[in-house]
């Protein structure tokens, strides 16, 4: 076998059998599936591709691995030649496919795979997907640790770019890459991943080689393969598979067959040898060659010598430099970038230019190539992968690159965005408002995007190729200090319960005040605190209760309490996922009340009964008491008056 197939060794493994459709929804019976696998093995296939999540759901995990093991154990051929490649990094809650690269999940998945395959060491494990909610560094580090412990012989990656492969190489040898590749989807070839696998002497395991189950019929209409099929007297599907094989000696198509005859058809395609006439006809219609940008990116990242030395802390200057100004949405990058624009740096910002972060790289190339060598890019850039292409482009033009990282905590960024919303629109925005207004206002990130940034963030470092890395700590510049003392109160479970036993009331007659509430709050009112209700009411969005009924129940609560309530702040939006900034634990309602009522940060107290209430207080910078604590026998007394006076 060609040595470029690396860890697959000398076995004839130019074709593999993917077990996805033998293991998931609509799968054949186990005996029928094993018969298909046996036929593949009998025909010379020696690579079985599976995963811990090749199953029908969470209760069926590792089915595909158990199927592979049973098939091999009951096969009468040379079992020692069979190689099983498995994967980890996805989960199947309620049958969905969800990335989960948390280190603890990867460790649990690997242990489950070892048990399912009944081996002491996995032959090969691939990371199924890069989980955007977990730093890629953490995922890679967890896999490297499992390999060091002897649980995995070979490691590889699925669904990755050149940048992700290069990052993984910092942790372990990338022994295999598995990406989609077909005449329909040639992205892995044109973006250089297929060529990179060849450079690494690693097999490129191509899946969806016929476009996938949903697109397999489109092959019949593909103009690139029709002439090949006619010339070689084969089916269009066989011609399409022959094209994938022609992409390189290291390319191993994974056939997702559920029927014996499908395997025979695929193996017939393997015998087709495309000649110069075929390749010329193909090139006129499609290309499997890397683009010029991809070819340039294939070289291992090396910081060029002779770059101008950058001193930390330098502001905009007159010498060539690329400045990567990064931070979470709402970090305040716009304020910092202004000083560079005033010094006539070229500004590249995805909100202004449109498109994605990747789309800015060609613009950077154009600028540097035209001699405009002072450039600032102010974008989020949370991960090493997102920064990779910018650094490489700067180095290609021998321009040093400086990273300035605005280290703004997530809660502070939330506050910045909420303040921005209130300033521009005079009110808090619901999920639909954020989505619609976000089309014309790029500075309205949804909270889920900000949380995803924080979850995936990898700190910038010099070893990425930066000539200087500077951290800019967050400092909030407070405006006029508030003067009004505020006591923010959760309602359901904190102030009231229901007569019916329901979680929350649907009509005023069902409201029942919890004991001791009025007496405890009276002390705070006498100490000059204004009372505010702050409540999530997702039942409105789900249709379980009307907004009129919710308002009626709040009024009944106020009547039973017998104390003045300055305002009732309600989030009526859906609970999951949180698409607004007003749903606790996000701080929107609290910031709105602070601005609307001139509340003093030093005299702001929150009382609630759930973790979301406690997190809301932290995000707002308020003192927090649980309802048991606040209304219990050792209830806190209102703090004595300080320099801040009570509102009238």
Buried (B, 14 or more C-beta within 10 A) or exposed (E): EBEBBBBBEEBEBBBBBBBBBBBBEEBBEBEEBBBBBBBBBEBBBBBBBBBBBBBBBEEBBBBBBBBBBBBBEEBEEEEEBBBBBBBBBBBBEEEEEEBBBBBEBBBBBBEBBBEBBEBEBBBBBBBBBBBBBBBBBBBBBBBBBBBEEEBBBBBBBBBBBBBBBBBBBEBBBBBBBBBBBBBBBBEBBBBBBBBBBBBBBBBBBBBBBBBBEEEBEBBEEBEBBBBBBEBBEBBBBBBBBBBBBBBBBBBBBBBBBBEBEBBEBBBBBBEBEBEEEBEEBBEEEBEBBBEEBBEBBBEEBEBEEEBEEBEEEEEBEEEBBBBBBBBBBBBBBEEBBEEBBEEEBBBBBBEEEEEEBBEBBEBBBEBBEEEBBBBBBBBBBBBBBBBBBBBBBBBBBBBBBBBBBBEBBBBBBBBBBBBBBBEEEEEBBBBEBBEEBBEEBEBBBBBEEBBBBBBBBBEBEEEBBBBBBBEBEBEEEEEEEBBBBBBBBBBBBBBBBBEEEEEBBBBBEBBBBBEEBBEBBEEBBEBBBBBBBBBBBBBBBEEEBEEEBBBBBBBBBBEBBEEEBBBBBBBBBBBEEBBBBBBBBBBBBBBBBBBEBBBBBBBBBBBBBBEBBBBBBEBBBBBBBBBEEBBEEEBBEBBEEEEBEBBE
